[in-house]
Amino acid sequence: MSFFDYPTSGPETAPPAQVLLADASEAEWTTLLDYTQARRFGAGQEVLQAGGGGRSLYLLLEGTLEVVPPPGRFGRKRPRVRLDAGSVVGEMSFFDGEPRSAGVRALTPVVLAELTQDGFDGLVAGHPELARRLLLDLGRILAGRLRRAEATAGAAGSDAL
């Protein structure tokens, strides 16, 4: 069982395909977390602002977050997503440096591990294989999210016809 295994019950939980570093040992998780900074937020606090800057990646260690996407095309409301411990947020801006695509707020008190670009550079220098596995898993998670978004957009588009 991984440090970041997702819960397996309920329709709102993240699918197993999104588990980060599922095969990592506790020692590898400790190593990775050594390159992060703990961030704490109270229930209701904004964690990330849609359109905001920052190149950090966040690992949700404790608590529950809610992703608040901006309105879709034609002002349509897009569903909010609940993330539980083990989730990754901020990965798109981590990779491309562009503004945050959605807001994130704490539904409960949360503890996040923030991996900055400098922290990642340190991980690469000290533990290149772990950094490589982290990048591949983040790419897999992003690809899965993109595929689900495309499938949802395709289904919504067919409803409009």
N, C-alpha and C positions, 0 to 999 in steps of 0.2 A: 504494500500500500504506500502510495506517495504522500509526501507532506502536503501536496496540493491536489489530492483527490477531490472530486466534486461529489456532493451528495447525489444519490441515485433515485430519489423519489420526487414526485411532483412534476407538473408540466413546466414550471418556471425555472427549474434548475438547469444549469449548463450541461450540455451533452458530454459524455466521456471523451469524445474526440477533441475537446478543448482542454484536457488536462495538460498542464505544463510540466515537462520533465518527469513523466510518470515513472520512469525507471531510475530516477536519481536516488542515491542513498542519503541517509540523514547527514552524513559527513559532507556530501556535495551540497545539500541544502544549507548547511551551516556555512560552508565556504561562500556560496552565492550571497547569503544574507549578510556576510561580513562586508560586502561591497555596497550595501544599501543603508539608508537612514530610516528609522522608524518615524512614522507620521501618525498622529492620533486626531480624530475628529469626533465631535459629539453628534448625537442624533439630530437630523435636520440641517447640519452644516453642509455648505457647498464644498466639495472636494476639488472638482475641476469645473471650469466655466467654459461653456461652448464659445468658441472663437478666441479663447485665451491662449496664451503662449506657453512654452515650456517643452523641454525635450526629455522629460522623465517618463519612465515606465513604472507602474505601480502594481505590486502584488498584494492582494487583499488577504491579510493574515487572520483577521478576526472581524466579525460583524457582517452587516448587509448593506450594500450600496444599491442605488437606483440610477440607471442611465436615463437621462432626460434628453431625447433627441430634439433638434430643432424641427419646426413644422416641415412637412414634406411638400411636394408640388401642390400648387393651388391651395396652400394653407392647411392641408389635411394634417390632422394630428397623427403622429406616429406612435406606436406602442412604446411604453416604457419597459425597460428590462431590469429585472432584479438580479443582482450578483451576490453570491455568497462567498465565504472564505474559500480561497483557492483560485479565485478569478484574477485575470490580468486586465488592467485598464491603462489607457494612455499609449498603447503600442503604436498607433498610427503616427502620432506626433513624435514619438521616440525615433521612428525610422526617418520620417521626412521633414521634421521641423516645422511643418505647417500648423496653423491654429487648430485647437481641439475641435473635433467634429460634433461633439455632444457634451452636455453638462453631466456632472456626476455629483450626487449628494448622498450623504449618509442617512440610511433609514434607522440604523441603530448606532451606538458607539462603534467606531471602527479603528483598526490598527492596520496601517499600510506599510509596506517596505518600498521605499522609493529608490529606484535605480537610475541615477543620473548618467549622463554621457561620460563624465569623468569616472564614475564608479564602474561603468561598463568597460572603459578603456583599461582600468586596473584589472578587471576580471580577465580580459583578453591577454594582458601581459603576464599575469600570474597563473592563469588556468585556461589556456586556449581551447582545450577540448570541451570543457564545460561551457565556455562562451559559445562555441560552435553549436553545441547541442541546444543551448538556449535560443540562439537565432533560428535554427531549423524549426524548433517547436513554435516559436512566435510566428514564423512564416506559415506553418501549418494551421495555426489558430486563425490568423488573418484570412487565409484562403477559405477556411470553413465559414467564417463570418461573411465573407463576400459571396460565397455560393448561396448561403441562406438568404442574404439580402436580395440577390438577383432572383431567386426562386419566389420570394415574397413579392417583389416588384412585378415579376412576370405574372403571378396570379392576380395581383391587383389590376394590372393592365388588361388582362383578359376579362375581368369583371366589368370594365368600363366599356367594352365593345358591345 
